[in-house]
Amino acid sequence: MAKSSKLVVAKKGRVFLVRRRRDKLWMFPGGRRHAGESERKCLFREIGERLPKLKLGSVKLWEEVKGRNRQSRKRMSAAIFLTKRVSGPLKIGDKRELDKAAWRKPQGLRLTPTSRYICDKLFPVG
């Protein structure tokens, strides 16, 4: 089972991302799974905590990513979910952890390693 869950939403060449306050890296919203929690329940809990006004359409599992971060050597383990629909204001619930939520073009952004992997797979340049 994956250690975390992430949500990917794309619309008109942009993706929905949040930015971590501590290092200003952009990432797909989500977070770490609690003991005994499924990846899907983790996703909905994390979105509810971090973006409480956001409403999700149906989600489906795209891929489970397992690997090692090339720079930090930390293991990555994430369940990546896709949805075509989100609605509601982009209001951040956990302002200690996140400072922005926005629709952005993924090219040229400082992304977390897992989010870079997702962008390279789903939105290749060229």
Order of alpha helices (4+ residues) and beta strands (2+ residues): beta-beta-beta-beta-beta-alpha-beta-beta-beta-beta-beta-alpha
